Amino acid sequence: MRYLLASLLLLLCSCQKQMPVTEKMVVGILPYEGFSKEKARRIAKIIDSFYGIETVVLPEKKLYAQAFINVKSPRYRADSIIRIQQRNLPDSLDFIIGLTTKDVSTTKRDNDGKILQPASRYSDWGVMGLGFCQGKSCVVSTFRLRHANPKKQFERLEKVAVHEFGHNLGLPHCKNKKCVMTDAVESIATIDNETLSLCKECKEKI
């Protein structure tokens, strides 16, 4: 199915310098309307245990109307969600991770910043998640992580959440295909193949 072939597009700007993780950092986990509160709590625990950063689950919100588009299909721009989240980031939080069941997209570009060709395909490209590197905000969607087995679907969700937040901390894509920071290269199979762990090289960066 089409959603199983979607990419996990991640922006790689400014990944040369990692953000030092400190005990005082706090990450807000923001479930958007329709996202399971229980899953949001589980993702909060995973981020806390994986990176050693305190997390807090925020009250549910509606997705921002200004991020909605209907080009190929009704969905929301992931990059718009990220920017709005960051603009509205409370002083009590250092980062925010948005969680949604809705389809999200962005524009996929090459290393020169030009839209990949064909532009009709990549100008509005459906993604599983997006995180600016470095940044204070990222978003993850379950829309393209679907699986008949709920356990398998949640495994995909936790890997993508850990991956996107890793970009916020300054981690770039990793060449190690078992590392959670590997590039999905437009295939859900890549996510299924990776482990929920950082390779030795990525661990040393944070």
Backbone bond lengths (Angstrom), bond angles and torsions (degrees), N, CA, C in turn:
res aa  C-N    CA-C-N  psi(-1)  N-CA   C-N-CA  omega(-1)  CA-C   N-CA-C  phi
1 M - - - 1.460 - - 1.528 109.50 -
2 R 1.337 115.60 155.29 1.452 119.47 -171.21 1.513 113.46 -59.51
3 Y 1.356 117.10 -41.40 1.459 118.67 -176.08 1.520 112.41 -66.11
4 L 1.340 117.77 -21.59 1.462 120.12 178.78 1.520 112.28 -76.27
5 L 1.344 116.54 -12.14 1.461 120.35 -179.62 1.517 112.24 -103.76
6 A 1.347 116.96 5.88 1.463 119.98 -177.06 1.517 111.44 -73.34
7 S 1.328 115.77 158.39 1.461 119.44 -177.68 1.503 113.16 -91.69
8 L 1.327 113.71 160.68 1.463 120.38 170.66 1.510 104.77 -104.68
9 L 1.339 116.27 83.50 1.455 120.36 -174.03 1.510 110.72 -79.83
10 L 1.319 116.68 130.75 1.459 121.17 -177.25 1.520 108.62 -134.36
11 L 1.331 117.86 132.85 1.447 121.55 179.94 1.524 109.62 -80.32
12 L 1.329 116.23 135.99 1.452 120.70 -171.38 1.529 114.26 -108.53
13 C 1.344 117.61 12.81 1.449 118.14 -177.79 1.517 111.68 -67.51
14 S 1.332 115.03 142.84 1.462 122.80 173.81 1.525 113.86 59.50
15 C 1.327 117.56 32.04 1.466 120.20 179.13 1.518 112.11 -87.96
16 Q 1.318 116.90 1.94 1.460 118.12 -178.64 1.522 111.57 -71.74
17 K 1.321 117.55 -23.19 1.456 121.46 -177.74 1.524 109.55 -118.76
18 Q 1.332 115.78 120.57 1.455 119.84 -178.41 1.528 110.67 -86.45
19 M 1.320 115.73 150.64 1.450 121.31 178.18 1.525 109.08 -87.14
20 P 1.336 118.61 123.49 1.465 119.72 -179.95 1.525 111.37 -65.40
21 V 1.325 115.67 130.31 1.459 121.35 179.62 1.520 109.29 -83.26
22 T 1.322 116.78 129.75 1.455 120.70 178.98 1.521 109.77 -125.32
23 E 1.321 115.88 160.01 1.461 121.23 -178.84 1.525 112.19 -66.45
24 K 1.322 117.34 -20.42 1.460 120.78 -176.11 1.525 112.88 -83.96
25 M 1.330 117.48 -9.08 1.457 120.56 -178.87 1.525 111.38 -69.80
26 V 1.334 115.06 144.84 1.467 120.92 178.71 1.529 108.66 -132.58
27 V 1.329 115.91 133.06 1.466 122.23 179.24 1.519 109.20 -111.31
28 G 1.317 116.91 128.43 1.455 121.49 175.32 1.516 110.34 -91.83
29 I 1.324 117.17 127.98 1.458 122.25 176.58 1.523 107.18 -100.91
30 L 1.326 116.49 112.21 1.463 121.89 -173.34 1.526 111.65 -107.38
31 P 1.335 118.15 103.42 1.471 120.54 176.39 1.533 109.91 -82.65
32 Y 1.322 115.81 125.71 1.456 119.13 176.45 1.526 109.63 -86.04
33 E 1.309 115.05 160.36 1.463 122.69 -173.95 1.530 111.71 -45.65
34 G 1.329 116.58 126.85 1.449 121.85 179.06 1.515 114.17 97.04
35 F 1.343 116.63 -12.77 1.467 119.46 179.20 1.525 109.24 -83.63
36 S 1.321 116.58 135.56 1.459 122.51 -178.40 1.536 112.09 -58.69
37 K 1.333 116.25 125.80 1.460 120.24 177.94 1.525 110.93 -65.54
38 E 1.329 116.37 -34.70 1.456 120.35 178.18 1.526 111.13 -64.58
39 K 1.335 116.70 -42.54 1.464 119.98 177.85 1.528 110.57 -65.87
40 A 1.323 116.88 -36.22 1.462 120.49 177.77 1.530 110.13 -62.22
41 R 1.334 116.89 -41.87 1.464 120.75 178.42 1.531 110.84 -65.40
42 R 1.316 116.20 -38.03 1.467 119.85 179.53 1.522 111.46 -67.73
43 I 1.333 116.82 -39.46 1.461 120.39 177.14 1.533 109.69 -65.34
44 A 1.322 117.43 -38.07 1.467 121.06 177.43 1.525 110.64 -59.10
45 K 1.320 116.71 -44.25 1.467 121.00 179.86 1.526 111.46 -65.66
46 I 1.332 116.48 -37.36 1.461 120.78 -179.59 1.530 110.63 -66.58
47 I 1.326 116.97 -46.04 1.471 120.59 179.05 1.527 110.01 -62.04
48 D 1.327 116.68 -42.31 1.464 122.18 178.87 1.531 110.88 -59.57
49 S 1.330 116.56 -51.75 1.463 120.18 -176.07 1.527 112.25 -72.02
50 F 1.332 117.52 -33.66 1.464 121.22 -176.10 1.527 111.74 -73.17
51 Y 1.346 116.51 -45.60 1.461 120.63 -175.98 1.528 113.77 -105.69
52 G 1.330 117.59 -7.22 1.456 119.83 -179.65 1.515 112.62 68.65
53 I 1.332 116.44 34.20 1.461 122.05 -179.83 1.524 109.10 -119.39
54 E 1.307 116.88 134.20 1.467 120.87 -179.55 1.531 110.82 -62.04
55 T 1.326 116.22 139.26 1.459 121.11 178.17 1.520 110.35 -124.33
56 V 1.316 115.55 154.02 1.457 121.81 175.66 1.521 108.07 -140.43
57 V 1.328 117.26 132.60 1.467 121.21 178.78 1.523 108.63 -85.41
58 L 1.312 116.14 124.28 1.457 122.69 -177.11 1.532 111.04 -88.85
59 P 1.331 117.88 161.86 1.466 120.93 176.40 1.528 111.04 -62.35
60 E 1.312 115.77 146.53 1.457 121.69 179.50 1.528 111.30 -60.60
61 K 1.341 116.14 143.49 1.461 121.25 177.65 1.524 109.45 -132.19
62 K 1.331 115.93 161.27 1.458 120.96 171.78 1.527 108.43 -81.85
63 L 1.322 116.02 146.05 1.458 119.02 175.45 1.519 109.38 -64.60
64 Y 1.321 115.68 148.34 1.459 122.06 -174.06 1.534 111.72 -70.60
65 A 1.310 115.62 125.91 1.462 120.69 -179.08 1.523 111.67 -60.09
66 Q 1.342 116.27 -33.15 1.471 119.80 -177.98 1.527 112.66 -70.65
67 A 1.336 117.71 -11.60 1.462 121.00 178.41 1.535 111.42 -93.79
68 F 1.331 117.10 -6.65 1.468 121.66 -176.78 1.521 111.37 -76.35
69 I 1.328 115.85 138.31 1.466 121.55 175.66 1.537 107.90 -138.83
70 N 1.319 115.28 164.19 1.462 120.44 176.54 1.520 108.18 -145.32
71 V 1.344 114.41 68.48 1.456 120.84 -178.40 1.532 109.60 -92.73
72 K 1.333 115.65 -67.53 1.465 120.18 175.46 1.520 110.89 -91.19
73 S 1.329 114.10 -34.27 1.461 122.12 179.83 1.521 107.65 -163.60
74 P 1.328 118.80 162.43 1.463 120.44 179.26 1.531 110.77 -67.13
75 R 1.317 117.41 117.22 1.457 121.43 178.23 1.522 110.31 -161.14
76 Y 1.312 116.58 -174.59 1.460 121.92 -175.01 1.529 109.91 -121.81
77 R 1.331 115.62 143.56 1.450 120.22 178.14 1.526 109.39 -77.35
78 A 1.330 115.43 119.90 1.462 120.64 -178.89 1.524 111.49 -64.08
79 D 1.329 117.20 -39.19 1.461 119.54 -179.14 1.530 111.41 -66.09
80 S 1.327 117.31 -34.13 1.463 120.62 176.92 1.528 110.72 -67.74
81 I 1.327 116.59 -42.45 1.462 120.78 178.51 1.522 110.01 -59.67
82 I 1.331 116.84 -45.09 1.456 121.80 -179.33 1.522 111.29 -59.47
83 R 1.327 116.50 -45.82 1.467 119.99 -177.85 1.526 111.50 -66.86
84 I 1.327 117.22 -40.17 1.466 120.34 178.86 1.528 110.10 -65.38
85 Q 1.334 116.80 -42.96 1.465 120.75 178.29 1.517 110.43 -58.84
86 Q 1.330 115.94 -43.62 1.456 119.54 -176.84 1.518 111.56 -69.21
87 R 1.339 116.53 -38.63 1.473 119.64 177.96 1.524 111.62 -62.53
88 N 1.329 116.09 -33.91 1.463 121.50 -176.67 1.524 113.28 -98.13
89 L 1.319 116.77 14.25 1.458 120.70 -177.70 1.527 110.55 -65.29
90 P 1.341 117.85 120.72 1.469 120.53 179.53 1.529 111.09 -65.55
91 D 1.319 116.56 154.83 1.458 120.77 179.06 1.526 112.20 -62.06
92 S 1.328 116.47 -23.15 1.468 120.96 -178.17 1.529 113.08 -76.97
93 L 1.338 116.79 -9.87 1.459 121.09 -177.83 1.523 111.56 -116.92
94 D 1.330 115.69 147.42 1.464 121.37 175.42 1.527 111.26 -98.54
95 F 1.328 116.26 -28.53 1.465 122.06 -178.81 1.525 109.16 -143.59
96 I 1.345 114.68 164.49 1.460 119.73 174.52 1.525 109.31 -144.00
97 I 1.331 115.74 134.80 1.462 122.22 177.51 1.528 108.20 -117.13
98 G 1.323 117.12 114.49 1.455 121.36 178.15 1.524 110.40 -87.30
99 L 1.329 116.30 138.40 1.469 121.78 -179.94 1.528 109.03 -123.72
100 T 1.328 116.86 127.00 1.458 120.17 -177.64 1.524 111.90 -142.11
101 T 1.323 115.63 156.65 1.460 121.87 174.04 1.535 110.47 -95.16
102 K 1.329 116.44 -9.00 1.468 120.85 -176.36 1.526 111.43 -79.84
103 D 1.323 115.11 155.07 1.458 120.84 176.46 1.525 109.45 -70.13
104 V 1.332 117.01 137.94 1.465 121.38 178.95 1.521 109.77 -129.17
105 S 1.316 116.20 156.74 1.461 120.19 -176.30 1.517 110.77 -147.58
106 T 1.319 114.98 169.66 1.451 121.90 175.39 1.525 107.74 -155.06
107 T 1.311 118.09 -176.95 1.460 122.15 175.87 1.517 108.32 -101.28
108 K 1.300 116.88 125.99 1.463 121.37 -178.49 1.530 109.23 -92.11
109 R 1.337 115.48 124.42 1.467 120.73 -175.02 1.521 111.61 -121.98
110 D 1.340 115.18 161.65 1.465 120.19 176.95 1.526 109.46 -87.41
111 N 1.316 116.91 -174.89 1.465 120.97 -177.03 1.522 113.19 -65.88
112 D 1.324 117.48 -18.34 1.460 121.82 178.50 1.528 112.40 -92.95
113 G 1.324 116.27 1.07 1.459 119.92 178.81 1.511 113.98 87.30
114 K 1.324 117.20 4.44 1.464 120.62 179.86 1.527 109.59 -88.68
115 I 1.334 116.08 148.20 1.462 120.62 178.80 1.522 109.65 -64.14
116 L 1.329 115.55 130.88 1.460 119.35 177.50 1.526 109.95 -60.96
117 Q 1.296 115.01 152.00 1.460 120.64 179.74 1.523 110.95 -102.16
118 P 1.324 118.42 144.57 1.466 126.19 0.40 1.528 111.75 -74.44
119 A 1.318 116.00 137.77 1.467 121.29 -177.79 1.522 111.70 -60.41
120 S 1.330 116.60 -29.77 1.464 119.82 -179.90 1.527 111.18 -63.10
121 R 1.313 116.06 -24.72 1.461 120.97 179.18 1.528 111.81 -89.79
122 Y 1.334 116.36 -41.86 1.460 119.82 -169.37 1.533 116.15 -100.38
123 S 1.325 118.45 -7.86 1.466 118.91 179.64 1.525 111.75 -69.95
124 D 1.337 116.03 -27.27 1.462 120.62 175.35 1.529 106.53 -137.02
125 W 1.326 115.01 85.07 1.458 122.94 -169.52 1.524 110.33 -103.68
126 G 1.330 116.14 120.75 1.457 120.42 179.94 1.519 112.05 -66.93
127 V 1.323 116.51 135.20 1.464 121.39 -177.09 1.524 111.29 -131.77
128 M 1.315 115.91 164.00 1.464 122.60 176.40 1.520 111.80 -90.19
129 G 1.312 114.91 -22.62 1.452 119.74 179.66 1.509 109.71 -174.06
130 L 1.315 116.25 165.77 1.458 120.84 179.61 1.521 108.91 -152.43
131 G 1.334 115.38 136.66 1.448 119.83 177.09 1.513 110.45 -144.43
132 F 1.327 117.86 131.58 1.462 121.37 176.46 1.521 109.10 -77.29
133 C 1.309 115.99 145.14 1.454 122.06 -173.42 1.525 109.33 -128.29
134 Q 1.299 119.49 112.77 1.454 128.50 -14.76 1.517 110.69 -71.23
135 G 1.308 116.37 164.94 1.445 120.47 178.31 1.508 110.25 -171.80
136 K 1.315 115.02 -179.98 1.460 120.48 179.63 1.523 111.80 -118.82
137 S 1.333 116.53 6.36 1.452 119.77 -171.62 1.524 110.46 -148.32
138 C 1.335 115.80 139.58 1.461 120.67 174.23 1.521 108.67 -149.45
139 V 1.318 116.52 167.65 1.462 120.75 -179.44 1.522 108.96 -140.37
140 V 1.327 115.58 144.52 1.460 122.41 179.72 1.528 108.27 -130.83
141 S 1.329 116.25 136.88 1.458 121.83 179.32 1.527 110.21 -120.85
142 T 1.320 116.49 139.46 1.469 120.67 176.79 1.526 111.94 -87.18
143 F 1.325 117.36 -5.59 1.463 121.72 -172.86 1.527 112.47 -55.46
144 R 1.325 117.18 -40.64 1.465 122.14 -177.25 1.532 112.54 -102.75
145 L 1.313 116.20 13.42 1.458 121.28 179.79 1.527 111.47 -107.81
146 R 1.307 117.01 9.63 1.462 121.54 -173.40 1.518 113.38 -59.70
147 H 1.327 114.12 145.19 1.464 121.72 176.33 1.516 107.78 -155.76
148 A 1.324 116.97 148.10 1.466 120.79 -179.75 1.518 111.84 -62.47
149 N 1.328 115.88 -27.15 1.463 121.69 179.21 1.532 109.16 -95.27
150 P 1.342 119.28 113.21 1.473 121.76 -178.86 1.520 113.19 -56.24
151 K 1.327 117.57 -34.68 1.465 121.13 179.01 1.517 110.57 -64.48
152 K 1.329 116.23 -42.61 1.462 121.08 178.94 1.529 110.48 -65.21
153 Q 1.316 116.77 -40.24 1.456 120.43 179.38 1.526 110.49 -63.62
154 F 1.334 117.14 -41.14 1.459 118.79 -179.88 1.530 111.37 -69.29
155 E 1.330 117.60 -33.89 1.458 120.68 176.23 1.532 110.11 -60.10
156 R 1.325 116.00 -40.48 1.461 120.25 177.13 1.531 110.41 -63.76
157 L 1.325 115.55 -43.51 1.463 120.83 -178.91 1.521 111.38 -61.16
158 E 1.317 117.87 -46.61 1.460 119.66 -177.69 1.527 111.55 -67.08
159 K 1.329 117.35 -35.65 1.472 119.90 177.70 1.523 111.16 -65.15
160 V 1.331 116.61 -43.88 1.460 120.28 -179.66 1.531 110.76 -66.21
161 A 1.323 117.26 -40.89 1.465 120.70 178.92 1.523 111.20 -62.85
162 V 1.329 116.82 -45.14 1.470 121.10 178.34 1.525 110.55 -63.84
163 H 1.321 116.44 -39.65 1.468 122.53 179.22 1.530 111.65 -63.55
164 E 1.331 116.27 -51.51 1.462 120.21 -177.43 1.527 111.58 -62.41
165 F 1.335 115.85 -42.96 1.455 118.45 179.49 1.528 110.45 -68.32
166 G 1.330 116.89 -29.55 1.464 120.31 174.71 1.511 110.93 -59.81
167 H 1.334 117.00 -38.03 1.467 120.33 175.99 1.529 110.81 -64.35
168 N 1.325 117.27 -40.49 1.466 119.87 177.23 1.518 111.02 -57.65
169 L 1.324 116.60 -34.44 1.461 121.24 179.52 1.529 112.27 -80.67
170 G 1.335 116.41 -4.11 1.459 120.44 176.44 1.509 115.52 102.21
171 L 1.332 117.79 8.07 1.467 120.03 179.30 1.531 110.17 -80.67
172 P 1.333 117.79 127.12 1.468 120.39 176.60 1.518 110.47 -83.61
173 H 1.322 116.37 179.59 1.460 119.68 173.67 1.524 109.39 -64.47
174 C 1.322 115.23 149.29 1.458 121.87 -176.67 1.525 109.74 -113.76
175 K 1.333 117.11 143.23 1.461 121.42 179.69 1.525 112.39 -77.27
176 N 1.330 116.07 -17.07 1.466 120.65 179.49 1.527 108.63 -74.14
177 K 1.327 117.58 113.59 1.460 121.97 -174.02 1.523 113.46 -69.54
178 K 1.334 117.96 -11.73 1.455 121.15 176.84 1.526 111.92 -93.40
179 C 1.310 117.17 -14.23 1.462 122.33 -179.62 1.519 110.30 -75.59
180 V 1.318 116.87 140.73 1.461 121.03 -178.97 1.526 111.87 -65.17
181 M 1.324 118.13 -14.39 1.463 121.50 179.18 1.533 112.83 -93.95
182 T 1.335 117.58 10.88 1.455 119.22 177.93 1.527 110.72 -68.91
183 D 1.326 116.65 154.52 1.465 122.45 178.20 1.529 108.88 -77.06
184 A 1.308 117.03 131.26 1.468 120.64 -178.09 1.524 113.36 -69.46
185 V 1.336 117.30 -17.12 1.470 123.62 179.79 1.533 112.96 42.58
186 E 1.324 114.44 49.64 1.469 122.60 172.85 1.526 114.04 62.68
187 S 1.322 117.21 30.83 1.457 119.37 -179.87 1.522 111.60 -144.70
188 I 1.322 116.71 129.10 1.461 121.78 175.79 1.520 110.79 -66.16
189 A 1.333 116.61 -24.40 1.462 121.10 179.99 1.523 111.30 -62.07
190 T 1.335 116.84 -31.01 1.457 120.87 178.19 1.521 110.66 -62.77
191 I 1.315 116.19 -41.63 1.460 121.11 179.35 1.521 110.46 -66.70
192 D 1.331 116.70 -41.33 1.462 120.36 178.76 1.526 111.44 -64.59
193 N 1.324 117.34 -30.05 1.459 121.74 -176.87 1.529 112.73 -80.96
194 E 1.338 116.71 -29.81 1.472 119.49 -177.12 1.528 110.68 -75.14
195 T 1.319 115.92 164.85 1.463 121.53 177.33 1.517 109.95 -104.34
196 L 1.313 116.80 159.78 1.466 120.48 177.05 1.520 108.09 -84.57
197 S 1.324 115.10 67.14 1.462 121.09 -178.95 1.523 109.47 -160.84
198 L 1.321 115.54 159.02 1.459 121.79 175.69 1.522 108.82 -96.43
199 C 1.315 116.59 141.68 1.457 120.27 174.38 1.534 108.37 -70.37
200 K 1.311 116.98 170.73 1.460 122.52 -177.78 1.529 111.67 -57.00
201 E 1.334 116.69 -43.55 1.471 120.86 -177.96 1.523 111.82 -63.86
202 C 1.340 116.50 -42.13 1.467 119.53 -179.45 1.534 111.23 -70.11
203 K 1.316 116.70 -36.50 1.475 120.27 178.18 1.520 110.67 -60.40
204 E 1.333 115.64 -39.35 1.464 119.98 -178.20 1.525 112.25 -67.70
205 K 1.328 116.42 -22.41 1.467 120.10 -178.32 1.515 113.23 -76.93
206 I 1.364 116.94 -20.39 1.457 118.44 179.61 1.534 110.97 -118.74
